[in-house]
Amino acid sequence: MSGTFVQFWRFGLVCLCVLTAFGWVFHRLYELHVVLAPEYAAQAESHRRTLVRLEPRRGDIRDSRGELLAGTRPVVDLGIDPHIFPDEALPRLGELARLLGMDADELARLATTRTRGVEGTPAARPVRWVKLAEVDDATYEAAMAMRIRGVYGNRRFLRHYPAGSLAAHITGFLNREETAVLGVESHFDFYLRGQPGWKVSENDGRRREIAAFRNREAPPGNGYSVVLTIDSVIQSFVEEEIANLVGEYSPEGVSIIVSDPRDGSILAMANHPTFDPNQFWDFPIENQRNRAVTDVYEPGSVFKIVPVAAALEERLVNRGTVIDCSLPVVEYAGRAVRLPSDVRPLGELPLSAVVSRSSNRGSAIIGMMLGSQRLHAWCERFGFGAPTGWVLGGEVSGRLHPVRAWDGLTISRLPAGYAVSVTPLQMHKGMSVIAGGGYLRAPFVVKEVVDRGGEKVMVYRPSEGRRVLSAETAAEMADLLAGVVGPEGTARRAQVAGFEVAGKTGTSRKILNGRYSERHHIASFSGFFPAGEPRVVVTVVVDDAKTPGTSYGGVVAAPAFQRIGERIVRYLNLEPVSSPPVASNP
């Protein structure tokens, strides 16, 4: 070919372009395979290899008899990936719909909806997986046996409370974020939750695990179980009785506590209002409050056990000491002090009648015998004004004012259960001093922590207690309190057939708008049986029962004690015992 027809500059330009293109390709290859190779290899490894958290199974919460109060069951969230599901498998979805109890057309819609939003717009997002149902293992295996591409599940554990609201304020619950709230769930979460595990595995192009390439794995450590002193049968007695009180009196609140005075173990504790931890979101948040340890009130006459027991212990009185309960005013520390009135006029009464007939004036006079400092000290010895030792948290200490903060009437009002604020558990603990032979014991609600094999990891022992009263004074008080439930006492309706019951009623006016109300009351009764060898202490506190007149503790709370007591007697097969021995005082 003649050079005339060849333009060498064009030939050179073409060669330069070709060489430049090949040079760029070689440069890019060098950059990808040498310079950026570690970065892209790491990205590929991150997509191919996954670190999966393996959730542990949460431990159970059981009552003293081994009955399940809170448990964990495995479930599978079964779903479908529309991008993997083949359209030719649509006819097979009918069988899956029948297995899951779903509408076949709705299932087909979910299986073929591959984006959210308007397709083709920036707001459109791919649907990678949509939940179809929450199923058990058997249903999941049946679904997998159909071998429908794109259908798979994610296993997880679900917390459940088989008894519903039973002992809800004791167990607590897990919220939707799997966070422990209240009670045992919260305060023993460290033991219950267990230790998560993990595994490193490889996935194929369809994001399915290749088990053969699973090279590292640490199995989860399942949580321990917590065993309580609560007896679910007695707990059910209590909650059924609360339902009766609510149906009859429509109160603002109710708290009932049952314990064994020999070691302080709590057999039952319940409140109104309550909630179902399986569906806690359906209830007002205030229902979650354990009123037995958070709510304070002036206890009224049930508090009279403190000055009377103190005066007996210090030998200021004996059961035959006569006290003039007709006096409206007495002299104390060089000044005249007005005494609280009684429901009905009372004259001179022996100490036994002061207790059985619940004389406010008689109790005030006994308090003055002790004096301000000693009375205050005895209130502290009975545990008032301080936490009870409730291990599940949330409790308040009540209020016992120091003597320097007393006004001119406190010395006459405190012995009758006013000018002091207590929780139901504090008052229950105070009555347990007498039932427990004179010992003040912390409430005992958690027995032990055990692993899945039943081996004990931690054992909790009941408090040995601190002696408050001598055994003789405690027995004397038990005998005096048995008179309260006798024919002449204020708690005749608390009698349990075949058993001698000891206890004390309380009726206190509520403070509304800064003044004591004549229509709104706290009715309570705290007692124990058999009086000679106490096995059970029961405290009933009813807040603002709706009655035609005064909501007396002997009318509202004492019958509830009786009904609970009679059921406990049959359940525990208790045998009647003789009256408690009475120590002779000089």
C-alpha positions as CSV (number, residue, x, y, z in Angstrom):
1,M,0.0,0.0,0.0
2,S,1.3,3.4,-0.9
3,G,2.2,5.8,1.8
4,T,0.2,8.4,-0.1
5,F,-3.0,6.7,1.2
6,V,-1.9,6.4,4.9
7,Q,-2.0,9.3,7.3
8,F,0.6,8.3,9.8
9,W,-0.7,10.8,12.5
10,R,-4.0,9.0,12.5
11,F,-2.4,5.6,12.8
12,G,-0.3,6.9,15.7
13,L,-3.3,8.3,17.4
14,V,-5.2,5.0,17.2
15,C,-2.2,3.1,18.5
16,L,-1.9,5.7,21.4
17,C,-5.6,5.2,22.3
18,V,-5.3,1.5,22.2
19,L,-2.1,1.5,24.4
20,T,-3.8,4.0,26.8
21,A,-6.9,1.8,27.1
22,F,-4.8,-1.3,27.8
23,G,-2.7,0.7,30.2
24,W,-5.7,1.8,32.2
25,V,-7.0,-1.8,32.3
26,F,-3.7,-3.0,33.5
27,H,-3.5,-0.2,36.1
28,R,-7.0,-1.0,37.3
29,L,-6.2,-4.7,37.5
30,Y,-3.1,-3.9,39.5
31,E,-5.1,-1.6,41.8
32,L,-7.8,-4.2,42.4
33,H,-5.5,-7.2,42.8
34,V,-2.6,-5.6,44.6
35,V,-3.4,-2.2,46.1
36,L,-7.0,-2.7,47.2
37,A,-7.0,-6.4,47.5
38,P,-6.9,-6.5,51.3
39,E,-9.8,-4.1,51.6
40,Y,-12.0,-6.0,49.1
41,A,-11.1,-9.3,50.6
42,A,-12.2,-8.1,54.0
43,Q,-15.5,-6.9,52.6
44,A,-16.1,-10.2,50.9
45,E,-15.2,-12.0,54.1
46,S,-17.6,-9.8,56.1
47,H,-20.4,-10.7,53.7
48,R,-19.5,-14.4,53.6
49,R,-18.7,-14.8,57.3
50,T,-21.2,-13.8,60.0
51,L,-20.9,-13.6,63.8
52,V,-24.2,-14.8,65.2
53,R,-25.2,-14.1,68.8
54,L,-26.7,-17.3,70.4
55,E,-29.3,-16.3,73.0
56,P,-29.4,-18.2,76.3
57,R,-32.6,-19.6,77.7
58,R,-33.8,-17.5,80.6
59,G,-34.1,-19.3,84.0
60,D,-37.5,-20.1,85.6
61,I,-39.2,-18.6,88.6
62,R,-40.8,-21.3,90.7
63,D,-42.8,-21.3,94.0
64,S,-41.8,-23.3,97.1
65,R,-43.6,-26.4,95.7
66,G,-41.8,-26.2,92.3
67,E,-44.8,-24.8,90.4
68,L,-43.9,-22.6,87.5
69,L,-44.6,-18.9,88.0
70,A,-42.4,-17.6,85.1
71,G,-40.9,-19.7,82.3
72,T,-39.3,-19.6,78.9
73,R,-40.5,-21.5,75.8
74,P,-38.7,-21.7,72.4
75,V,-40.7,-20.2,69.5
76,V,-39.8,-19.7,65.8
77,D,-40.7,-16.6,63.9
78,L,-41.6,-18.1,60.5
79,G,-41.3,-15.8,57.5
80,I,-40.7,-15.6,53.8
81,D,-38.2,-13.8,51.6
82,P,-40.1,-12.5,48.5
83,H,-36.8,-12.1,46.5
84,I,-36.0,-15.8,46.9
85,F,-39.5,-17.1,46.6
86,P,-40.2,-18.4,43.0
87,D,-43.5,-17.4,41.4
88,E,-43.9,-21.0,40.1
89,A,-44.3,-22.1,43.8
90,L,-47.5,-20.0,44.3
91,P,-49.8,-23.0,44.0
92,R,-48.0,-24.7,46.9
93,L,-48.7,-21.8,49.3
94,G,-52.2,-23.1,49.9
95,E,-50.9,-26.0,51.9
96,L,-48.6,-23.6,54.0
97,A,-51.6,-21.3,54.5
98,R,-53.7,-24.2,56.0
99,L,-50.8,-25.2,58.3
100,L,-50.5,-21.6,59.6
101,G,-54.2,-20.9,59.7
102,M,-53.7,-17.9,57.3
103,D,-55.7,-16.7,54.3
104,A,-54.1,-18.1,51.1
105,D,-54.6,-14.9,49.1
106,E,-53.0,-12.8,51.9
107,L,-50.1,-15.3,52.0
108,A,-49.7,-15.0,48.2
109,R,-49.7,-11.2,48.5
110,L,-46.9,-11.2,51.1
111,A,-44.8,-13.7,49.1
112,T,-44.9,-11.6,45.9
113,T,-44.6,-8.1,47.4
114,R,-40.9,-7.4,46.8
115,T,-40.6,-3.7,47.6
116,R,-42.1,-1.2,50.1
117,G,-43.3,2.1,48.7
118,V,-43.8,3.0,45.1
119,E,-41.6,0.8,42.9
120,G,-39.1,2.7,40.8
121,T,-38.9,5.7,43.2
122,P,-36.0,6.5,45.6
123,A,-38.3,5.7,48.5
124,A,-38.8,2.1,47.4
125,R,-37.1,-0.4,49.6
126,P,-36.7,-4.1,49.0
127,V,-38.6,-6.5,51.3
128,R,-36.0,-9.1,52.4
129,W,-38.1,-11.0,54.9
130,V,-41.7,-10.7,56.3
131,K,-43.0,-12.5,59.3
132,L,-45.9,-14.9,58.7
133,A,-46.5,-16.5,62.1
134,E,-45.0,-17.4,65.5
135,V,-44.9,-21.2,65.6
136,D,-43.7,-24.0,67.7
137,D,-41.0,-26.5,66.7
138,A,-43.4,-29.1,65.3
139,T,-45.1,-26.6,63.0
140,Y,-41.8,-25.2,61.9
141,E,-40.5,-28.7,61.0
142,A,-43.8,-29.3,59.0
143,A,-43.3,-26.0,57.1
144,M,-39.7,-26.8,56.3
145,A,-40.7,-30.3,55.0
146,M,-42.7,-28.5,52.2
147,R,-39.3,-27.3,50.9
148,I,-40.7,-23.9,49.6
149,R,-37.8,-21.7,48.6
150,G,-37.6,-18.4,50.6
151,V,-39.6,-19.8,53.6
152,Y,-37.5,-20.0,56.8
153,G,-37.6,-19.1,60.4
154,N,-35.6,-17.4,63.2
155,R,-35.6,-19.2,66.6
156,R,-36.0,-17.2,69.8
157,F,-37.2,-17.6,73.4
158,L,-40.5,-16.2,74.7
159,R,-41.1,-15.4,78.3
160,H,-44.4,-16.5,79.6
161,Y,-46.3,-16.5,82.9
162,P,-48.6,-19.5,83.0
163,A,-50.6,-18.4,86.0
164,G,-51.3,-15.0,84.6
165,S,-51.6,-12.3,87.2
166,L,-50.8,-14.7,90.1
167,A,-48.0,-13.2,92.2
168,A,-47.4,-10.6,89.5
169,H,-46.0,-8.1,91.9
170,I,-43.5,-10.7,93.2
171,T,-42.3,-12.1,89.8
172,G,-42.2,-8.9,87.8
173,F,-42.0,-9.2,84.0
174,L,-39.9,-8.7,80.8
175,N,-41.0,-5.8,78.7
176,R,-41.0,-5.8,74.9
177,E,-37.4,-4.8,74.8
178,E,-36.6,-8.0,76.8
179,T,-35.6,-5.8,79.8
180,A,-36.5,-7.1,83.3
181,V,-38.9,-4.9,85.2
182,L,-39.9,-5.3,88.9
183,G,-39.7,-8.1,91.3
184,V,-37.7,-11.2,90.9
185,E,-37.2,-10.7,87.2
186,S,-35.4,-7.4,87.8
187,H,-33.5,-8.0,91.1
188,F,-32.3,-11.5,90.1
189,D,-31.8,-10.8,86.4
190,F,-28.1,-11.5,86.7
191,Y,-28.8,-15.2,87.6
192,L,-31.9,-15.5,85.4
193,R,-30.6,-14.1,82.1
194,G,-27.7,-16.5,81.5
195,Q,-24.7,-15.9,79.3
196,P,-25.1,-15.4,75.5
197,G,-23.0,-17.5,73.2
198,W,-21.8,-16.9,69.6
199,K,-20.8,-18.7,66.4
200,V,-18.8,-17.7,63.3
201,S,-20.1,-19.3,60.1
202,E,-20.2,-19.0,56.4
203,N,-23.2,-18.3,54.2
204,D,-23.9,-19.2,50.5
205,G,-25.3,-16.9,47.9
206,R,-28.8,-17.4,49.3
207,R,-27.7,-16.4,52.8
208,R,-28.0,-20.0,54.1
209,E,-25.5,-21.2,56.6
210,I,-22.9,-23.7,55.4
211,A,-22.5,-25.8,58.5
212,A,-19.4,-27.5,57.3
213,F,-17.6,-24.2,57.4
214,R,-18.7,-23.3,60.9
215,N,-15.2,-23.1,62.5
216,R,-15.8,-21.3,65.8
217,E,-18.7,-21.6,68.3
218,A,-19.3,-20.8,72.0
219,P,-22.6,-22.3,73.2
220,P,-24.8,-20.1,75.4
221,G,-25.0,-20.6,79.2
222,N,-28.6,-20.9,80.1
223,G,-29.9,-18.9,83.0
224,Y,-30.4,-20.2,86.5
225,S,-33.8,-20.7,88.1
226,V,-35.0,-18.8,91.3
227,V,-37.1,-20.7,93.8
228,L,-39.3,-18.6,96.1
229,T,-41.0,-19.1,99.5
230,I,-44.3,-18.2,97.9
231,D,-46.9,-21.0,97.9
232,S,-49.0,-20.6,94.8
233,V,-52.0,-22.3,96.4
234,I,-52.0,-19.9,99.4
235,Q,-51.3,-17.1,96.9
236,S,-54.4,-18.1,95.0
237,F,-56.5,-18.0,98.2
238,V,-55.3,-14.5,98.9
239,E,-55.9,-13.2,95.3
240,E,-59.4,-14.7,95.3
241,E,-60.2,-13.0,98.6
242,I,-58.9,-9.7,97.2
243,A,-61.3,-10.2,94.3
244,N,-64.1,-10.7,96.8
245,L,-63.2,-7.5,98.7
246,V,-63.1,-5.5,95.4
247,G,-66.5,-6.9,94.3
248,E,-68.1,-6.1,97.7
249,Y,-66.5,-2.8,98.7
250,S,-64.9,-1.3,95.5
251,P,-61.8,-0.1,97.5
252,E,-59.0,2.1,96.2
253,G,-56.5,-0.6,97.1
254,V,-56.0,-3.8,99.0
255,S,-52.9,-5.5,100.3
256,I,-52.8,-9.0,101.9
257,I,-49.6,-10.7,103.2
258,V,-49.3,-14.2,104.6
259,S,-46.1,-15.5,106.2
260,D,-44.7,-18.1,108.5
261,P,-43.6,-16.4,111.8
262,R,-41.1,-19.1,112.6
263,D,-38.6,-17.9,109.9
264,G,-40.3,-14.9,108.3
265,S,-40.9,-16.7,105.0
266,I,-43.5,-15.0,102.8
267,L,-46.2,-17.5,101.7
268,A,-48.3,-15.0,99.8
269,M,-48.3,-11.3,99.0
270,A,-50.9,-9.7,96.7
271,N,-52.4,-6.3,95.9
272,H,-55.3,-4.6,94.2
273,P,-55.0,-3.3,91.6
274,T,-52.8,-5.8,89.8
275,F,-51.8,-6.7,86.2
276,D,-51.1,-9.7,83.9
277,P,-47.4,-9.8,83.1
278,N,-48.2,-11.6,79.8
279,Q,-50.0,-8.5,78.6
280,F,-48.7,-5.8,80.9
281,W,-49.3,-3.1,78.2
282,D,-53.0,-3.5,78.7
283,F,-52.9,-2.2,82.3
284,P,-52.2,1.3,83.8
285,I,-48.6,1.6,84.9
286,E,-49.6,2.3,88.5
287,N,-51.0,-1.2,88.7
288,Q,-47.4,-2.4,88.7
289,R,-46.8,-0.9,92.1
290,N,-46.4,-3.4,94.9
291,R,-48.5,-1.5,97.4
292,A,-47.5,-3.8,100.3
293,V,-44.1,-2.3,100.3
294,T,-44.5,1.1,98.6
295,D,-47.7,2.6,100.1
296,V,-47.8,4.1,103.5
297,Y,-50.7,4.8,105.8
298,E,-51.5,5.5,109.4
299,P,-52.2,2.1,110.9
300,G,-54.6,3.0,113.6
301,S,-55.4,0.6,116.5
302,V,-53.4,-2.3,115.2
303,F,-50.3,-0.3,116.2
304,K,-51.4,-0.5,119.8
305,I,-49.4,-3.8,120.1
306,V,-46.2,-1.6,120.4
307,P,-47.0,0.4,123.5
308,V,-48.8,-2.4,125.3
309,A,-45.9,-4.9,124.6
310,A,-43.4,-2.3,125.6
311,A,-45.1,-1.6,128.9
312,L,-45.4,-5.3,129.7
313,E,-41.8,-5.9,128.9
314,E,-40.7,-3.0,131.1
315,R,-43.0,-4.2,133.9
316,L,-44.9,-1.0,134.0
317,V,-48.2,-2.9,133.7
318,N,-49.6,-6.4,133.9
319,R,-52.8,-7.9,132.4
320,G,-54.8,-6.9,135.5
321,T,-53.6,-3.3,135.7
322,V,-56.7,-1.0,135.8
323,I,-56.6,2.0,133.5
324,D,-59.2,4.8,133.6
325,C,-60.3,5.2,130.0
326,S,-63.0,7.8,130.8
327,L,-60.5,10.7,131.3
328,P,-60.6,13.2,128.5
329,V,-57.4,15.0,129.7
330,V,-54.4,13.9,131.7
331,E,-51.3,15.6,132.9
332,Y,-48.0,14.7,131.2
333,A,-44.6,16.4,131.7
334,G,-46.2,19.2,133.6
335,R,-48.9,20.1,131.1
336,A,-52.4,19.0,130.3
337,V,-52.7,16.7,127.3
338,R,-56.1,16.0,125.6
339,L,-56.6,12.3,124.9
340,P,-58.2,10.8,121.8
341,S,-61.8,9.8,122.1
342,D,-63.1,6.2,121.9
343,V,-65.8,5.0,119.7
344,R,-68.0,4.5,122.8
345,P,-67.6,5.7,126.4
346,L,-65.4,3.3,128.4
347,G,-64.7,3.5,132.1
348,E,-62.0,1.9,134.2
349,L,-60.7,-1.2,132.4
350,P,-58.1,-3.8,133.1
351,L,-55.3,-4.0,130.5
352,S,-56.8,-7.1,128.9
353,A,-60.0,-5.1,128.2
354,V,-58.1,-2.1,127.0
355,V,-56.6,-4.3,124.3
356,S,-59.7,-6.4,123.5
357,R,-62.0,-3.3,123.3
358,S,-59.3,-1.2,121.6
359,S,-59.4,1.8,123.8
360,N,-57.6,4.8,122.3
361,R,-57.5,6.6,125.7
362,G,-56.1,3.5,127.4
363,S,-53.4,3.1,124.8
364,A,-52.5,6.8,125.1
365,I,-52.1,6.5,128.9
366,I,-49.9,3.5,128.4
367,G,-47.8,5.5,126.0
368,M,-47.4,8.2,128.5
369,M,-46.3,5.7,131.1
370,L,-43.4,4.9,128.8
371,G,-42.6,8.5,128.0
372,S,-41.6,10.1,124.7
373,Q,-38.1,8.7,124.5
374,R,-38.9,5.1,125.5
375,L,-42.0,5.0,123.3
376,H,-40.0,6.2,120.3
377,A,-37.2,3.7,121.0
378,W,-39.7,0.8,121.2
379,C,-41.3,1.8,117.9
380,E,-37.8,1.6,116.4
381,R,-37.2,-1.8,118.0
382,F,-40.3,-3.1,116.3
383,G,-38.8,-2.0,113.0
384,F,-40.9,1.1,112.2
385,G,-39.3,4.0,110.4
386,A,-36.8,1.7,108.7
387,P,-36.8,-0.7,105.7
388,T,-37.9,-4.3,106.4
389,G,-35.2,-5.9,104.4
390,W,-37.4,-6.7,101.5
391,V,-34.9,-8.0,98.9
392,L,-36.9,-7.3,95.8
393,G,-36.6,-3.5,96.1
394,G,-39.0,-0.7,95.8
395,E,-40.0,-0.5,99.4
396,V,-40.2,2.8,101.4
397,S,-39.3,3.2,105.1
398,G,-42.5,4.7,106.4
399,R,-42.1,7.7,108.7
400,L,-41.4,7.7,112.4
401,H,-40.7,11.3,113.5
402,P,-37.9,11.9,115.9
403,V,-39.0,13.1,119.4
404,R,-37.7,16.6,118.8
405,A,-40.2,16.9,115.9
406,W,-43.2,15.9,118.0
407,D,-46.0,18.3,118.7
408,G,-48.0,18.5,121.9
409,L,-50.4,15.7,120.9
410,T,-48.0,13.1,119.4
411,I,-47.5,11.4,122.8
412,S,-51.2,10.7,122.9
413,R,-51.8,10.0,119.2
414,L,-48.8,7.7,118.4
415,P,-49.8,4.9,120.8
416,A,-53.2,4.7,119.0
417,G,-51.5,4.4,115.5
418,Y,-51.6,8.0,114.4
419,A,-48.6,10.4,113.8
420,V,-46.8,7.4,112.3
421,S,-46.8,6.1,108.7
422,V,-46.2,2.4,107.9
423,T,-46.3,0.1,105.0
424,P,-48.5,-3.1,105.1
425,L,-45.3,-5.2,105.2
426,Q,-43.9,-3.1,108.2
427,M,-47.1,-3.7,110.1
428,H,-47.1,-7.3,109.2
429,K,-43.5,-7.6,110.4
430,G,-44.4,-5.9,113.7
431,M,-47.2,-8.4,114.4
432,S,-44.8,-11.2,113.5
433,V,-42.6,-10.1,116.4
434,I,-45.4,-11.4,118.7
435,A,-46.2,-14.4,116.7
436,G,-42.5,-15.3,116.3
437,G,-41.8,-15.5,120.0
438,G,-40.4,-12.0,120.4
439,Y,-38.0,-11.9,117.4
440,L,-37.9,-9.3,114.6
441,R,-37.1,-11.1,111.4
442,A,-36.6,-9.7,107.9
443,P,-39.1,-11.0,105.3
444,F,-37.8,-14.1,103.5
445,V,-39.0,-14.5,100.0
446,V,-36.2,-16.2,97.9
447,K,-35.1,-19.7,99.0
448,E,-32.4,-20.6,96.4
449,V,-31.0,-20.3,93.0
450,V,-30.6,-23.6,91.0
451,D,-29.2,-24.6,87.6
452,R,-30.9,-26.6,84.9
453,G,-29.8,-29.8,86.5
454,G,-31.4,-28.9,89.8
455,E,-28.0,-28.3,91.5
456,K,-28.1,-25.5,94.1
457,V,-26.0,-22.5,93.0
458,M,-26.9,-20.2,95.9
459,V,-29.0,-20.9,99.0
460,Y,-30.6,-18.0,101.0
461,R,-31.1,-18.5,104.7
462,P,-33.9,-16.8,106.8
463,S,-32.8,-14.1,109.2
464,E,-32.0,-15.3,112.7
465,G,-33.7,-12.2,113.8
466,R,-33.2,-9.7,116.6
467,R,-34.9,-10.3,120.0
468,V,-37.4,-7.5,120.7
469,L,-39.5,-9.1,123.4
470,S,-38.9,-11.9,125.9
471,A,-40.6,-15.1,125.1
472,E,-42.8,-14.5,128.2
473,T,-44.0,-11.1,127.0
474,A,-44.6,-12.4,123.5
475,A,-46.8,-15.2,125.0
476,E,-48.6,-12.7,127.2
477,M,-49.3,-10.5,124.2
478,A,-50.6,-13.5,122.2
479,D,-53.1,-14.2,125.0
480,L,-54.2,-10.6,125.1
481,L,-54.6,-10.5,121.4
482,A,-56.6,-13.7,121.5
483,G,-59.1,-11.7,123.5
484,V,-59.5,-9.2,120.6
485,V,-60.9,-12.1,118.6
486,G,-63.0,-13.3,121.5
487,P,-66.7,-12.7,122.2
488,E,-66.0,-9.2,123.7
489,G,-63.4,-8.1,121.3
490,T,-63.4,-5.9,118.1
491,A,-62.5,-8.8,115.8
492,R,-65.1,-11.4,116.5
493,R,-65.5,-11.9,112.7
494,A,-61.9,-13.1,112.4
495,Q,-62.5,-16.3,114.3
496,V,-61.4,-19.5,112.6
497,A,-63.4,-22.6,113.6
498,G,-61.5,-24.9,115.9
499,F,-58.5,-22.5,116.4
500,E,-57.6,-19.8,118.8
501,V,-56.8,-16.7,116.8
502,A,-54.8,-13.7,118.1
503,G,-54.8,-10.4,116.3
504,K,-55.7,-6.7,116.3
505,T,-58.0,-4.6,114.2
506,G,-57.1,-1.1,112.9
507,T,-59.4,1.7,111.6
508,S,-57.7,5.0,110.6
509,R,-59.1,8.0,109.0
510,K,-57.4,9.1,105.7
511,I,-56.1,12.6,105.3
512,L,-57.7,14.4,102.4
513,N,-57.0,18.0,101.5
514,G,-54.9,18.4,104.6
515,R,-57.7,17.2,107.0
516,Y,-58.8,13.9,108.5
517,S,-61.9,12.6,106.6
518,E,-64.9,11.3,108.4
519,R,-65.9,9.2,105.4
520,H,-62.7,7.7,104.1
521,H,-60.8,5.1,106.1
522,I,-58.1,2.4,106.1
523,A,-59.5,-0.8,107.5
524,S,-57.0,-3.5,108.6
525,F,-56.6,-6.6,110.6
526,S,-53.3,-8.4,111.4
527,G,-53.3,-11.7,113.3
528,F,-52.0,-15.2,113.6
529,F,-53.0,-18.7,114.5
530,P,-52.9,-21.1,116.2
531,A,-52.4,-18.6,119.0
532,G,-50.5,-21.1,121.2
533,E,-48.0,-22.2,118.5
534,P,-48.3,-19.7,115.6
535,R,-47.9,-21.1,112.1
536,V,-49.4,-18.4,110.0
537,V,-49.5,-14.6,110.2
538,V,-52.0,-12.8,107.9
539,T,-52.3,-9.1,107.4
540,V,-55.2,-7.5,105.5
541,V,-55.2,-3.8,104.6
542,V,-58.2,-2.3,102.7
543,D,-57.9,1.3,101.5
544,D,-61.2,3.2,101.4
545,A,-63.8,0.5,101.3
546,K,-67.2,1.8,100.2
547,T,-69.5,1.1,103.1
548,P,-72.6,3.0,104.4
549,G,-70.8,4.0,107.6
550,T,-67.3,3.8,109.0
551,S,-65.2,1.1,107.3
552,Y,-64.1,-0.6,110.5
553,G,-61.3,-3.1,110.4
554,G,-63.4,-5.6,112.3
555,V,-66.1,-5.4,109.7
556,V,-64.2,-5.2,106.4
557,A,-60.8,-6.8,107.0
558,A,-61.4,-9.3,109.8
559,P,-63.9,-11.5,107.7
560,A,-61.3,-11.6,104.9
561,F,-58.8,-12.9,107.4
562,Q,-61.3,-15.6,108.6
563,R,-62.0,-16.8,105.0
564,I,-58.3,-17.0,104.2
565,G,-57.5,-18.6,107.5
566,E,-60.1,-21.4,107.1
567,R,-58.7,-22.3,103.6
568,I,-55.2,-22.3,104.9
569,V,-56.1,-24.6,107.8
570,R,-57.6,-27.2,105.4
571,Y,-54.7,-26.8,102.9
572,L,-51.9,-27.2,105.5
573,N,-53.9,-29.7,107.5
574,L,-53.2,-27.8,110.7
575,E,-54.3,-29.3,114.0
576,P,-55.8,-27.1,116.8
577,V,-53.6,-26.4,119.8
578,S,-54.3,-25.2,123.3
579,S,-54.1,-21.6,124.3
580,P,-50.7,-20.1,124.8
581,P,-49.1,-20.2,128.2
582,V,-49.5,-17.0,130.1
583,A,-46.6,-15.7,132.2
584,S,-47.6,-14.4,135.6
585,N,-46.5,-10.8,136.2
586,P,-46.1,-9.3,139.6
